Amino acid sequence: MDRLPHTGVSTASPSDLSPSRAPLTTVAVVGLGTMGTGIAEILARAGREVIGVDINESACRRAVTALEVATARAVHRERITERERAGILDRFRVSTDLRTASDAELVIEVVPEDYDTKHEVFAALDTVVSPSAIIATGTNALSVTRLAAESAHPERVLGLHFFNPAPAMKLVEIVSSVLTSPAAIEAVTALARDLGKEPVALGDRPGFVADGLLFGYLNQAAAMYEAKYAAREDIDAAMRLGCGLPMGPLALLDLIGIDTARTVLEAMYTASGDRLHAPAPILGQLSEAGLTGRKAGRGFYTYEAPGSATVVPDAATAEVRHSTEGARPVRAVGVAGSGTMASGIAEVFTKAGLEVVLAGRTLEKAERAKARIGKSLERSVSKGRMTERAREQALERITTADALDAFAEVDLAVEAVAEDLVVKQELFKVLDKVCKPGAVLATTTSSLSVVACARATSRPQDVVGLHFFNPAPAMKLVEVVRTVLTADDVRATAHAVCTTVGKHPVDCGDRAGFIVNALLFPYLNNAVKMVQEHYATPDAIDAAMKLGGGYPMGPFELLDVVGLDVSLAIERVLHREFREPGLAPAPLLEHLVAAGCLGRKTGRGFREYAKA
């Protein structure tokens, strides 16, 4: 917005923010971009009188048109009547003059994320609205406290952070400074609930909860791509398929706006000093070039047109993705291990029609693993996903063994034993001796060095990482991890096998965490730090990430499921490899593990669980 007119009205009288104040019935929204228009729609639908203000006349017209289109769609879908639609449209009026907001009991500022612009709006509002009116900023990166301190009535200033698209997203972060009146928070919280939202009350820090966790993760994904560790499509697919996220991080950066992300990260870095918050250079390069994402038609991806969501091929799009040319034939697979992951991987291979040798430390353990597969296949039959005959054939293709000598004729040997490098290296020494020349040797490690396993053999060129995700039969993702010694045809074989068994392979190099864990566990660690610093509770953080980020599980739900000991081990590996201070495991996590509070498996982690 450009400069706003001042009226010279005195605001010296004290503001009335008593708890008994009437509900907020008239609301002004200053800034009618996508977010402002969405907030105005929510308010008008909820029966509020809404005054939309933007210095740009075309923005005002677009806001009216957007509301007309949205309500017409709601009528078509029989969610509202024509009469209700008329009422909504009547309750929304727009203006380019800020003075039209003079009667508002609440003003929500949603102008661009620039401190000087927001300060100018706040200064103008001090001369326009009643001293009893509440003024809320929609910032997610700038200091609410600073805006409040420079306002005539700091006690009425707070943060009100909606998520995009505002009509659909349930979360609203309500942010108070040390100056904010509890009555103002109470009034806005009541409004948020009346709008059908889930309010989370927070203190003032850049990014608050949802964006504070989200943007650090997005920044690391951008840095991963910039380092050419993995292709953009693979990074995005890995996080969607491996973590169940609605969008990959690079596609999400394009949607949010790369320039916006850079601004948020700059504010976070200024406050935290954590190098993981320092914007990845590629964000600055793209922003300066005007390649800010979907709105510009190009960012990490190229789009059909500015504002379009349709991705089109560009120079970075590989003509041949994960070529399987030259792949070695694989008809028989050996799986070493008898735990849940080993049996799940064996099930994946046998269901795809491959012969499987399942070797445990004892024949009894191998038979128990096969029985586990049988029960899983029975569930598939009961759900109509396979026939009884197909189940019987799948089990017939599995041969159990108590020694790796049984792998003599397999084309692919997959180890799925304990996550202990010494144990894995000893196993690879044996595989090197018993497997035929040309057999591919694979490790399912999620955090250890693949090349360290390869060097335990006389044929490191035949060794590759195949990181399946748990439960292996259900999860589509497999990280194909190449070392500096892995032969091209071995990598091609790994991709061909993944395709054969119906998995989605992504390609990455041999470094700690690969793609998913390298991006996931710093995010989980930062969530623990928020609790450790008493900024927010596990419940508030889980709600924020599920409702504001579309995550299937909150970070503390996920930590308790994965196991706090497992999480700590992975975080230590990441910290040891990358040497970033920000990756050091949160002391609170270490303390819980030391106390034996490991999550669901022990009945207590960040929450307590009923014993089975």
ROGU-834064 format. One record per residue (C-alpha): residue in three letters; x negated, y, z. Coordinates in steps of 0.1 Angstrom, whole numbers, padded with zeros to 4 digits, always signed. Layout:
ROGU-834064
ALAXYZ ...
end
This chain:
ROGU-834064
MET+0000+0000+0000 ASP-0011+0036-0007 ARG-0009+0064+0019 LEU+0024+0066+0038 PRO+0042+0098+0047 HIS+0041+0111+0083 THR+0071+0129+0098 GLY+0055+0146+0127 VAL+0081+0131+0151 SER+0067+0130+0187 THR+0062+0096+0203 ALA+0051+0107+0237 SER+0080+0091+0256 PRO+0074+0057+0271 SER+0086+0026+0252 ASP+0115+0006+0266 LEU+0104-0031+0265 SER+0125-0043+0294 PRO+0133-0080+0295 SER+0170-0071+0293 ARG+0168-0054+0260 ALA+0193-0063+0233 PRO+0184-0089+0206 LEU+0165-0077+0176 THR+0192-0070+0149 THR+0175-0045+0126 VAL+0141-0054+0112 ALA+0118-0036+0088 VAL+0093-0055+0067 VAL+0065-0034+0054 GLY+0048-0049+0024 LEU+0068-0068-0001 GLY+0044-0093-0016 THR+0051-0130-0015 MET+0049-0133+0023 GLY+0068-0101+0030 THR+0096-0111+0006 GLY+0098-0145+0022 ILE+0101-0131+0057 ALA+0128-0107+0045 GLU+0147-0136+0031 ILE+0146-0155+0064 LEU+0158-0125+0084 ALA+0186-0117+0060 ARG+0198-0153+0060 ALA+0198-0152+0098 GLY+0222-0122+0099 ARG+0197-0095+0105 GLU+0198-0061+0088 VAL+0166-0060+0068 ILE+0148-0029+0055 GLY+0120-0038+0030 VAL+0094-0011+0025 ASP+0067-0010-0002 ILE+0050+0020-0018 ASN+0052+0001-0051 GLU+0086+0004-0067 SER+0081-0027-0088 ALA+0073-0047-0056 CYS+0107-0035-0042 ARG+0125-0047-0074 ARG+0107-0080-0074 ALA+0117-0086-0037 VAL+0154-0079-0045 THR+0152-0102-0076 ALA+0135-0129-0056 LEU+0162-0128-0029 GLU+0189-0129-0056 VAL+0173-0160-0072 ALA+0167-0178-0039 THR+0203-0173-0028 ALA+0217-0182-0061 ARG+0197-0215-0059 ALA+0211-0221-0024 VAL+0247-0216-0037 HIS+0240-0240-0066 ARG+0228-0266-0041 GLU+0259-0259-0019 ARG+0238-0248+0011 ILE+0256-0215+0013 THR+0288-0201-0002 GLU+0291-0172-0026 ARG+0306-0151+0002 GLU+0276-0159+0024 ARG+0253-0150-0005 ALA+0269-0116-0009 GLY+0265-0109+0028 ILE+0228-0118+0027 LEU+0222-0095-0003 ASP+0242-0067+0014 ARG+0220-0069+0045 PHE+0188-0063+0025 ARG+0178-0029+0012 VAL+0145-0017-0001 SER+0127+0016-0001 THR+0093+0032-0010 ASP+0097+0056+0020 LEU+0085+0043+0054 ARG+0110+0067+0071 THR+0138+0043+0062 ALA+0124+0020+0089 SER+0132+0046+0116 ASP+0162+0026+0130 ALA+0143-0007+0131 GLU+0140-0025+0165 LEU+0112-0046+0150 VAL+0088-0038+0123 ILE+0067-0065+0107 GLU+0037-0053+0088 VAL+0025-0076+0059 VAL+0002-0054+0039 PRO-0031-0066+0024 GLU-0057-0080+0049 ASP-0077-0048+0052 TYR-0081-0031+0085 ASP-0080+0005+0072 THR-0048-0002+0053 LYS-0031-0018+0084 HIS-0043+0010+0107 GLU-0028+0036+0084 VAL+0005+0018+0084 PHE+0005+0016+0122 ALA-0004+0053+0126 ALA+0025+0062+0103 LEU+0049+0039+0121 ASP+0040+0056+0154 THR+0056+0088+0140 VAL+0086+0070+0124 VAL+0101+0044+0147 SER+0115+0046+0182 PRO+0091+0041+0211 SER+0112+0011+0221 ALA+0106-0006+0187 ILE+0082-0036+0186 ILE+0055-0034+0159 ALA+0041-0068+0147 THR+0012-0074+0123 GLY+0012-0103+0100 THR-0026-0106+0100 ASN-0043-0139+0104 ALA-0079-0126+0105 LEU-0080-0091+0119 SER-0080-0080+0155 VAL-0045-0075+0169 THR-0061-0060+0200 ARG-0079-0033+0180 LEU-0047-0024+0161 ALA-0029-0022+0194 ALA-0055-0001+0212 GLU-0054+0025+0184 SER-0016+0027+0185 ALA+0004+0052+0205 HIS+0022+0024+0223 PRO-0002-0006+0225 GLU+0022-0025+0248 ARG+0046-0030+0219 VAL+0021-0043+0194 LEU+0017-0080+0187 GLY+0009-0105+0160 LEU+0036-0124+0141 HIS+0020-0148+0118 PHE+0043-0167+0094 PHE+0030-0194+0070 ASN+0035-0195+0033 PRO+0061-0202+0019 ALA+0078-0185+0049 PRO+0113-0198+0043 ALA+0101-0234+0043 MET+0073-0235+0069 LYS+0085-0239+0105 LEU+0055-0226+0124 VAL+0052-0190+0136 GLU+0022-0179+0157 ILE+0030-0152+0181 VAL-0002-0134+0192 SER-0005-0111+0222 SER-0034-0089+0231 VAL-0044-0080+0266 LEU-0022-0049+0262 THR+0010-0066+0249 SER+0041-0064+0271 PRO+0055-0098+0280 ALA+0089-0085+0272 ALA+0079-0078+0236 ILE+0066-0114+0233 GLU+0098-0127+0248 ALA+0120-0107+0224 VAL+0100-0119+0193 THR+0099-0155+0205 ALA+0137-0155+0209 LEU+0140-0141+0174 ALA+0117-0168+0160 ARG+0137-0195+0175 ASP+0169-0179+0162 LEU+0153-0180+0127 GLY+0149-0217+0131 LYS+0112-0215+0135 GLU+0088-0231+0161 PRO+0070-0203+0179 VAL+0035-0209+0194 ALA+0022-0183+0218 LEU-0015-0175+0215 GLY-0042-0150+0225 ASP-0060-0128+0200 ARG-0089-0144+0180 PRO-0095-0145+0143 GLY-0076-0172+0125 PHE-0056-0180+0157 VAL-0050-0218+0158 ALA-0039-0230+0124 ASP-0061-0208+0102 GLY-0089-0209+0128 LEU-0091-0246+0122 LEU-0081-0247+0086 PHE-0105-0221+0072 GLY-0136-0236+0087 TYR-0126-0269+0070 LEU-0120-0251+0037 ASN-0153-0233+0039 GLN-0172-0266+0044 ALA-0154-0281+0014 ALA-0164-0251-0007 ALA-0200-0255+0004 MET-0199-0293-0003 TYR-0188-0285-0039 GLU-0213-0257-0043 ALA-0241-0282-0033 LYS-0229-0305-0061 TYR-0225-0333-0036 ALA-0191-0343-0051 ALA-0169-0332-0079 ARG-0140-0309-0070 GLU-0114-0335-0080 ASP-0131-0361-0058 ILE-0133-0338-0028 ASP-0096-0329-0032 ALA-0085-0365-0038 ALA-0106-0378-0008 MET-0088-0355+0016 ARG-0053-0361+0002 LEU-0057-0399+0001 GLY-0080-0404+0030 CYS-0062-0380+0055 GLY-0027-0378+0040 LEU-0030-0340+0035 PRO-0005-0324+0011 MET-0033-0306-0009 GLY-0070-0309-0013 PRO-0091-0281+0002 LEU-0103-0266-0031 ALA-0068-0266-0046 LEU-0056-0250-0014 LEU-0082-0223-0015 ASP-0070-0215-0050 LEU-0034-0213-0037 ILE-0043-0191-0007 GLY-0066-0168-0027 ILE-0104-0171-0026 ASP-0107-0135-0018 THR-0083-0139+0012 ALA-0102-0169+0024 ARG-0134-0150+0023 THR-0119-0121+0043 VAL-0106-0145+0070 LEU-0139-0163+0072 GLU-0159-0130+0075 ALA-0137-0121+0105 MET-0141-0155+0120 TYR-0179-0154+0116 THR-0181-0119+0131 ALA-0163-0131+0162 SER-0179-0166+0166 GLY-0214-0162+0151 ASP-0209-0199+0140 ARG-0227-0204+0107 LEU-0200-0229+0097 HIS-0177-0198+0095 ALA-0201-0178+0073 PRO-0184-0178+0039 ALA-0199-0202+0015 PRO-0217-0181-0012 ILE-0195-0195-0039 LEU-0165-0178-0023 GLY-0182-0145-0027 GLN-0193-0152-0062 LEU-0159-0162-0073 SER-0143-0132-0055 GLU-0166-0107-0071 ALA-0160-0122-0105 GLY-0122-0118-0100 LEU-0118-0156-0101 THR-0096-0156-0070 GLY-0075-0187-0076 ARG-0040-0193-0090 LYS-0030-0156-0089 ALA-0059-0149-0113 GLY-0055-0180-0134 ARG-0089-0193-0124 GLY-0107-0202-0092 PHE-0122-0236-0084 TYR-0098-0248-0111 THR-0085-0232-0143 TYR-0047-0227-0146 GLU-0024-0224-0176 ALA-0018-0187-0168 PRO-0021-0163-0138 GLY+0003-0174-0112 SER+0008-0209-0127 ALA+0003-0241-0107 THR-0006-0261-0138 VAL-0042-0271-0140 VAL-0059-0272-0174 PRO-0092-0288-0184 ASP-0122-0265-0184 ALA-0160-0267-0186 ALA-0162-0283-0152 THR-0138-0311-0161 ALA-0158-0342-0168 GLU-0150-0357-0202 VAL-0156-0392-0188 ARG-0146-0396-0151 HIS-0163-0424-0133 SER-0173-0444-0163 THR-0171-0482-0159 GLU-0192-0487-0190 GLY-0218-0514-0184 ALA-0201-0527-0153 ARG-0211-0562-0142 PRO-0183-0588-0142 VAL-0168-0595-0108 ARG-0146-0626-0104 ALA-0156-0638-0069 VAL-0162-0616-0038 GLY-0178-0625-0004 VAL-0166-0605+0026 ALA-0188-0607+0057 GLY-0170-0601+0089 SER-0138-0613+0107 GLY-0124-0581+0122 THR-0095-0560+0111 MET-0114-0541+0084 ALA-0129-0573+0070 SER-0096-0591+0068 GLY-0079-0561+0053 ILE-0106-0558+0026 ALA-0104-0596+0019 GLU-0066-0592+0015 VAL-0070-0564-0010 PHE-0093-0586-0032 THR-0072-0617-0031 LYS-0040-0599-0039 ALA-0058-0586-0070 GLY-0064-0621-0081 LEU-0101-0624-0071 GLU-0116-0654-0055 VAL-0127-0645-0019 VAL-0152-0661+0005 LEU-0145-0649+0040 ALA-0174-0655+0064 GLY-0173-0650+0101 ARG-0199-0657+0128 THR-0180-0689+0135 LEU-0155-0709+0114 GLU-0129-0703+0140 LYS-0132-0665+0137 ALA-0130-0667+0099 GLU-0099-0689+0102 ARG-0083-0663+0126 ALA-0091-0636+0101 LYS-0074-0656+0073 ALA-0044-0662+0096 ARG-0042-0624+0101 ILE-0041-0620+0063 GLY-0014-0646+0061 LYS+0008-0627+0085 SER+0002-0595+0066 LEU+0013-0612+0034 GLU+0044-0626+0051 ARG+0054-0590+0059 SER+0050-0581+0022 VAL+0072-0610+0013 SER+0099-0600+0038 LYS+0098-0565+0024 GLY+0102-0577-0012 ARG+0068-0565-0022 MET+0056-0600-0033 THR+0070-0634-0038 GLU+0065-0664-0016 ARG+0046-0681-0044 ALA+0023-0651-0048 ARG+0016-0652-0011 GLU+0007-0689-0012 GLN-0016-0683-0042 ALA-0033-0654-0025 LEU-0041-0675+0005 GLU-0053-0703-0017 ARG-0079-0680-0032 ILE-0095-0674+0002 THR-0122-0698+0014 THR-0135-0695+0050 ALA-0170-0700+0060 ASP-0193-0697+0091 ALA-0225-0688+0072 LEU-0235-0664+0045 ASP-0249-0693+0025 ALA-0213-0696+0011 PHE-0220-0663-0008 ALA-0244-0681-0032 GLU-0221-0677-0062 VAL-0202-0645-0055 ASP-0205-0615-0079 LEU-0200-0589-0051 ALA-0209-0593-0014 VAL-0192-0568+0010 GLU-0204-0565+0046 ALA-0177-0553+0071 VAL-0194-0559+0104 ALA-0201-0537+0134 GLU-0212-0501+0128 ASP-0248-0508+0140 LEU-0276-0502+0116 VAL-0299-0530+0129 VAL-0270-0555+0126 LYS-0263-0544+0091 GLN-0300-0545+0080 GLU-0304-0581+0093 LEU-0272-0591+0074 PHE-0286-0575+0042 LYS-0318-0594+0046 VAL-0298-0626+0046 LEU-0276-0615+0016 ASP-0308-0607-0003 LYS-0319-0643+0001 VAL-0286-0661-0005 CYS-0268-0641-0032 LYS-0276-0648-0068 PRO-0296-0624-0090 GLY-0273-0596-0104 ALA-0248-0598-0075 VAL-0238-0564-0062 LEU-0243-0559-0024 ALA-0220-0534-0007 THR-0217-0519+0028 THR-0185-0505+0042 THR-0203-0482+0066 SER-0185-0449+0074 SER-0214-0431+0089 LEU-0247-0450+0086 SER-0274-0447+0059 VAL-0266-0468+0028 VAL-0302-0466+0016 ALA-0315-0479+0049 CYS-0294-0510+0043 ALA-0306-0512+0007 ARG-0343-0510+0018 ALA-0338-0542+0039 THR-0335-0561+0006 SER-0359-0567-0023 ARG-0332-0553-0047 PRO-0322-0519-0034 GLN-0309-0510-0069 ASP-0281-0535-0064 VAL-0268-0519-0032 VAL-0239-0494-0030 GLY-0215-0481-0004 LEU-0178-0491-0006 HIS-0161-0472+0022 PHE-0126-0484+0025 PHE-0101-0467+0049 ASN-0081-0484+0076 PRO-0057-0501+0070 ALA-0074-0512+0039 PRO-0043-0528+0022 ALA-0024-0496+0025 MET-0050-0468+0021 LYS-0057-0459-0016 LEU-0090-0442-0011 VAL-0125-0458-0015 GLU-0156-0437-0012 VAL-0182-0451-0036 VAL-0216-0441-0021 ARG-0246-0441-0044 THR-0281-0439-0031 VAL-0311-0425-0049 LEU-0320-0461-0058 THR-0285-0474-0069 ALA-0285-0485-0105 ASP-0260-0469-0129 ASP-0244-0502-0137 VAL-0239-0510-0100 ARG-0221-0477-0095 ALA-0200-0485-0126 THR-0192-0519-0111 ALA-0181-0504-0079 HIS-0157-0481-0097 ALA-0144-0509-0119 VAL-0137-0531-0089 CYS-0118-0503-0071 THR-0097-0498-0102 THR-0090-0536-0104 VAL-0078-0537-0068 GLY-0056-0506-0072 LYS-0077-0482-0053 HIS-0087-0446-0061 PRO-0125-0443-0061 VAL-0143-0411-0054 ASP-0180-0406-0060 CYS-0204-0392-0034 GLY-0240-0394-0023 ASP-0256-0411+0006 ARG-0254-0386+0035 ALA-0238-0386+0069 GLY-0200-0386+0068 PHE-0197-0389+0030 ILE-0167-0367+0020 VAL-0139-0374+0044 ASN-0156-0377+0077 ALA-0180-0348+0069 LEU-0150-0325+0065 LEU-0126-0342+0090 PHE-0147-0345+0122 PRO-0160-0309+0124 TYR-0123-0299+0122 LEU-0114-0323+0151 ASN-0144-0311+0171 ASN-0134-0274+0167 ALA-0099-0283+0179 VAL-0115-0298+0211 LYS-0134-0266+0215 MET-0102-0246+0214 VAL-0089-0266+0243 GLN-0122-0265+0261 GLU-0121-0227+0259 HIS-0085-0226+0273 TYR-0073-0209+0241 ALA-0045-0233+0234 THR-0032-0267+0246 PRO-0034-0300+0227 ASP+0004-0298+0222 ALA+0003-0263+0208 ILE-0026-0271+0185 ASP-0010-0303+0172 ALA+0022-0285+0165 ALA+0004-0257+0147 MET-0014-0281+0124 LYS+0016-0302+0116 LEU+0040-0273+0111 GLY+0017-0247+0097 GLY-0007-0269+0078 GLY+0015-0298+0067 TYR-0009-0323+0084 PRO+0007-0357+0091 MET-0009-0358+0126 GLY-0022-0332+0149 PRO-0060-0333+0157 PHE-0054-0347+0192 GLU-0030-0373+0181 LEU-0056-0384+0155 LEU-0085-0383+0180 ASP-0066-0406+0204 VAL-0057-0430+0175 VAL-0093-0431+0161 GLY-0108-0434+0195 LEU-0127-0407+0213 ASP-0159-0429+0214 VAL-0157-0435+0177 SER-0152-0398+0170 LEU-0181-0388+0193 ALA-0204-0413+0176 ILE-0195-0398+0141 GLU-0199-0362+0154 ARG-0234-0371+0168 VAL-0244-0386+0134 LEU-0233-0354+0116 HIS-0250-0331+0141 ARG-0282-0352+0139 GLU-0283-0351+0100 PHE-0273-0315+0093 ARG-0288-0299+0125 GLU-0260-0272+0125 PRO-0254-0260+0161 GLY-0217-0257+0153 LEU-0216-0295+0147 ALA-0227-0303+0182 PRO-0200-0324+0199 ALA-0178-0304+0222 PRO-0188-0312+0259 LEU-0152-0319+0267 LEU-0152-0348+0243 GLU-0184-0361+0257 HIS-0170-0359+0293 LEU-0138-0378+0283 VAL-0158-0406+0267 ALA-0181-0408+0297 ALA-0150-0411+0319 GLY-0138-0440+0298 CYS-0108-0420+0284 LEU-0111-0432+0249 GLY-0076-0427+0236 ARG-0047-0451+0230 LYS-0069-0482+0233 THR-0076-0473+0270 GLY-0042-0457+0278 ARG-0057-0423+0282 GLY-0075-0398+0260 PHE-0062-0363+0255 ARG-0028-0377+0265 GLU-0017-0406+0286 TYR+0000-0436+0271 ALA+0021-0464+0285 LYS+0003-0497+0288 ALA+0015-0524+0263 
end
